[in-house]
Amino acid sequence: MTRKILIANRGEIAVRAIRALREMGLATVAVYTKADKDSLHVMYADEAYCIGEGRAADSYLDFYRILSTANISGADAIYPGSGFLSENAMFSKMCDDVGIPFIGARSEVLHQLGDKLLAKQAASEAGIPTVPASLKSMADVEECLKEAGRIGYPVLLKAVDGGGGKGIRVVRKPEEMDSAFRSCTKEAITAFGSGKIFVEKLIEHARHVEVQVLADRSGNVIHLFDRDCTMQRRHQKLIEEAVSPFVSRNTKAKMYQDAIHIIQSISYDGAATVEFLVDREENYYFMEVNPRIQVEHPVTECVTGVDIVKEQLRIEMGEKLCVKTPRSPSGHAIEVRINAEDPSRNFMSSVGEISKVVFPAGSGVRIETFIQAGIRISPFYDSMIAKIITYAPDRDLAVRRMLFALDELEIEGIKTNTKLQKTLLKTDAFLTGTSHTAFVEDYLNHMDPGTGETI
């Protein structure tokens, strides 16, 4: 019987997991670095163990430190959350080898989905439309040029093992290929340990829409509707909402069925997100499957009432899904990511001690964070320090609540992107649904990031 869970992560997702597991009556074990010693997840867990100084490679990404801590603490299972080891096929297999459950996808499935070319092949074999792309990784610039000529410009160079918006470059003409290839390969090696890249058609003016799926080990698969993640900068999501108000019901119904179909075709179990691009004519294209919980999962929870973290654990314990797809989503939810960065200095990471924190409250406001006054933001990890979620009976009220919440938010001692987020929420493109995945970058080219005024 599972009684104690080690959370192999940090930040808001670790706090989120601790709260869900405590509600289930389970003991929790936190791991942390010296840089994270004052983080809320360390305070909230039943037990906490220091596993390093600061660098993720020597702590949160170190298989042996995580597994030895699980052994020392007597943990019955490991919950990886999102990021770090959550999609690592080798770690999943190592957990199997030592006999400790990994609350996530099986290693063979992670291997297939972690390779974007294999994932595209699986989708294509399942009859799901995919973005035109090369069928193998590219050996050099000449191969990239040949594939781009076949597919047609503009194209993207993408890391085969990529994720999180890293390892992606836009190439609009042949003259840009050489520098794009070199920079993309270098970033892919640094971020993922592999320089393999492929060429994919750039679908311009598209919306980014994803479908949340849950699957148990008895073959039951359900969807929990969709999320719109179109507002992003450099492929990093900024604002997410559930559900997308700008894609028709008929198109969504097809996407839901295709999402379930690909999950069934690869015999997946657990929580997953199937991501699509949707063009102006509502043609949609499979992008990838994220075999883990997503940062933006709270908006889905708000409109469905389903606790996705709890469902992940129940599935790992061999239980059948105890929820069904609701008849329809209830209301509307929006999530804004608060990042420790300075938009006026090209989004440079902001580090230092937080001297004051006041989070918003009130009806329809949910906060997910790991920070408090006195905590020091280090340069070692992702810049996101909090998520603010608002939900309401309709989208207009959810937007207004978010603007009020951002007005109430106070974080002193470091720079954040709060003012920029308020500006983006007020744009006609966001409010009317005419935005696209490159909108934020286009908008920033005509805005003073320091003042938020249009140039």
HELIX and SHEET records of a PDB file:
HELIX    1   1 GLY A   11  GLU A   23  1                                  13    
HELIX    2   2 LYS A   34  ASP A   36  5                                   3    
HELIX    3   3 LEU A   40  TYR A   44  1                                   5    
HELIX    4   4 ALA A   56  ASP A   58  5                                   3    
HELIX    5   5 PHE A   63  SER A   73  1                                  11    
HELIX    6   6 ALA A   89  VAL A   98  1                                  10    
HELIX    7   7 SER A  107  GLY A  114  1                                   8    
HELIX    8   8 LYS A  116  GLU A  125  1                                  10    
HELIX    9   9 VAL A  141  ILE A  151  1                                  11    
HELIX   10  10 PRO A  174  GLU A  176  5                                   3    
HELIX   11  11 MET A  177  PHE A  192  1                                  16    
HELIX   12  12 ARG A  249  SER A  265  1                                  17    
HELIX   13  13 HIS A  297  THR A  304  1                                   8    
HELIX   14  14 ILE A  308  GLU A  316  1                                   9    
HELIX   15  15 PRO A  343  ARG A  345  5                                   3    
HELIX   16  16 ARG A  395  GLU A  408  1                                  14    
HELIX   17  17 THR A  418  LEU A  425  1                                   8    
HELIX   18  18 ASP A  428  THR A  432  1                                   5    
HELIX   19  19 PHE A  439  LEU A  444  1                                   6    
SHEET    1   A 4 GLU A  47  CYS A  50  0                                        
SHEET    2   A 4 ALA A  27  TYR A  32  1                                        
SHEET    3   A 4 LYS A   4  ILE A   7  1                                        
SHEET    4   A 4 ALA A  77  TYR A  79  1                                        
SHEET    1   B 3 ILE A 168  VAL A 171  0                                        
SHEET    2   B 3 VAL A 155  ALA A 159 -1                                        
SHEET    3   B 3 ILE A 197  LYS A 201 -1                                        
SHEET    1   C 8 TYR A 284  ASN A 290  0                                        
SHEET    2   C 8 GLY A 270  VAL A 278 -1                                        
SHEET    3   C 8 ARG A 207  ALA A 215 -1                                        
SHEET    4   C 8 VAL A 221  ARG A 233 -1                                        
SHEET    5   C 8 GLN A 236  ALA A 242 -1                                        
SHEET    6   C 8 HIS A 332  ASN A 339 -1                                        
SHEET    7   C 8 MET A 384  ALA A 392 -1                                        
SHEET    8   C 8 VAL A 365  THR A 369 -1                                        
SHEET    1   D 2 GLU A 341  ASP A 342  0                                        
SHEET    2   D 2 MET A 348  SER A 349 -1                                        
SHEET    1   E 2 GLY A 352  GLU A 353  0                                        
SHEET    2   E 2 ARG A 376  ILE A 377 -1                                        
SHEET    1   F 2 LYS A 356  VAL A 358  0                                        
SHEET    2   F 2 GLU A 410  GLU A 412 -1                                        
END                                                                             
